[in-house]
Amino acid sequence: NASTGLDVYVKINRPTGTEVRAYARFGGGTAQDNSPNSDEFGFIRLDSDKIPFNDTGEFSEVHFQKDFLLDGFNSPAASTTSIKDFTSFQIKFCMGSGNAHKVPKLKELRAIATA
């Protein structure tokens, strides 16, 4: 069955001066119809609340999401595609730091495709 939204939950430890971004790309359904060549699938940045800084080693649960029904089928990051539903997805996290001794950490990843 095709889905119209993606919810991603992950616990993140984000020291001061670091960043974490989540992206997803979608296949099947209208995603596949709009990009039949798998090389053309682009990653779309997932929305989230502000990720808190934490220098004590504690992890906070963060909710990333993409809902094509609420988006009006597109966001600026979605380029010119008209994705309305999908049957598969890939997730990638981009983590950055200006200090090799202070890096973000992720654990307990859960991803749920919703109708």
C-alpha positions as CSV (number, residue, x, y, z in Angstrom):
1,N,0.0,0.0,0.0
2,A,1.2,3.5,-0.8
3,S,2.0,6.0,1.9
4,T,1.7,9.8,1.9
5,G,3.9,10.7,4.9
6,L,7.0,9.7,6.8
7,D,7.7,10.0,10.5
8,V,11.2,9.4,11.8
9,Y,12.1,9.3,15.4
10,V,15.7,9.2,16.7
11,K,17.4,10.0,19.9
12,I,20.1,12.6,19.4
13,N,23.0,13.9,21.5
14,R,23.9,17.3,19.9
15,P,26.9,19.1,21.6
16,T,27.1,22.9,21.2
17,G,28.4,23.9,17.8
18,T,27.2,20.9,15.9
19,E,24.4,20.3,13.5
20,V,22.1,17.4,12.5
21,R,19.9,17.3,9.4
22,A,17.7,14.4,8.1
23,Y,16.8,13.8,4.4
24,A,14.7,11.2,2.7
25,R,14.1,10.1,-0.9
26,F,11.1,8.2,-2.0
27,G,10.2,5.5,-4.6
28,G,7.1,3.8,-5.9
29,G,3.7,5.4,-6.3
30,T,3.7,8.9,-7.8
31,A,7.4,9.2,-6.7
32,Q,8.3,6.5,-9.1
33,D,6.0,7.9,-11.8
34,N,7.8,11.3,-11.6
35,S,11.3,9.8,-11.5
36,P,11.3,6.4,-13.3
37,N,15.1,6.4,-13.5
38,S,16.5,5.7,-10.0
39,D,19.4,8.0,-10.6
40,E,17.0,10.9,-10.7
41,F,15.6,10.5,-7.2
42,G,16.6,13.5,-5.1
43,F,16.8,13.7,-1.3
44,I,14.3,16.0,0.4
45,R,15.1,17.6,3.7
46,L,12.7,16.4,6.5
47,D,11.1,18.9,8.8
48,S,11.7,18.8,12.6
49,D,11.4,20.9,15.7
50,K,14.6,22.6,16.9
51,I,17.1,20.0,18.0
52,P,18.4,21.0,21.5
53,F,22.1,21.3,22.3
54,N,23.3,19.0,25.1
55,D,26.9,18.9,26.3
56,T,26.2,16.4,29.2
57,G,25.9,13.3,27.0
58,E,22.1,13.0,27.3
59,F,20.0,12.1,24.3
60,S,16.7,13.9,23.3
61,E,14.1,12.3,21.1
62,V,13.6,14.3,17.9
63,H,10.8,13.8,15.4
64,F,11.5,14.4,11.7
65,Q,8.6,14.3,9.3
66,K,7.4,14.7,5.8
67,D,3.7,14.8,4.9
68,F,2.9,15.3,1.3
69,L,-0.8,15.8,2.0
70,L,-0.1,18.7,4.4
71,D,2.7,20.2,2.1
72,G,0.3,20.6,-0.8
73,F,2.5,17.9,-2.4
74,N,5.6,20.1,-2.6
75,S,8.1,22.0,-0.6
76,P,10.9,24.2,-1.9
77,A,13.3,21.4,-1.2
78,A,11.2,19.0,-3.3
79,S,12.3,20.8,-6.5
80,T,9.7,20.3,-9.3
81,T,8.5,16.8,-8.4
82,S,4.8,16.2,-7.6
83,I,5.1,13.4,-5.1
84,K,1.8,12.4,-3.6
85,D,2.5,8.9,-2.4
86,F,5.4,6.4,-2.2
87,T,6.0,2.7,-1.5
88,S,9.7,2.8,-0.5
89,F,12.1,5.3,1.1
90,Q,15.7,5.9,2.1
91,I,16.9,8.1,5.0
92,K,20.2,9.8,5.4
93,F,21.5,11.9,8.3
94,C,24.0,14.7,7.8
95,M,26.0,15.5,10.9
96,G,28.5,18.3,11.2
97,S,30.9,19.7,13.7
98,G,33.8,22.2,13.7
99,N,35.5,20.2,16.4
100,A,36.4,16.5,15.9
101,H,36.1,15.9,19.7
102,K,32.5,17.1,19.9
103,V,30.3,15.2,17.4
104,P,26.6,14.5,17.3
105,K,25.5,10.9,18.2
106,L,22.3,9.2,17.1
107,K,20.6,6.0,18.5
108,E,17.2,4.2,18.5
109,L,16.1,5.1,15.0
110,R,12.5,4.4,14.1
111,A,10.9,5.3,10.7
112,I,7.2,4.9,10.0
113,A,5.5,5.4,6.7
114,T,2.0,6.6,7.2
115,A,-1.1,6.7,4.9
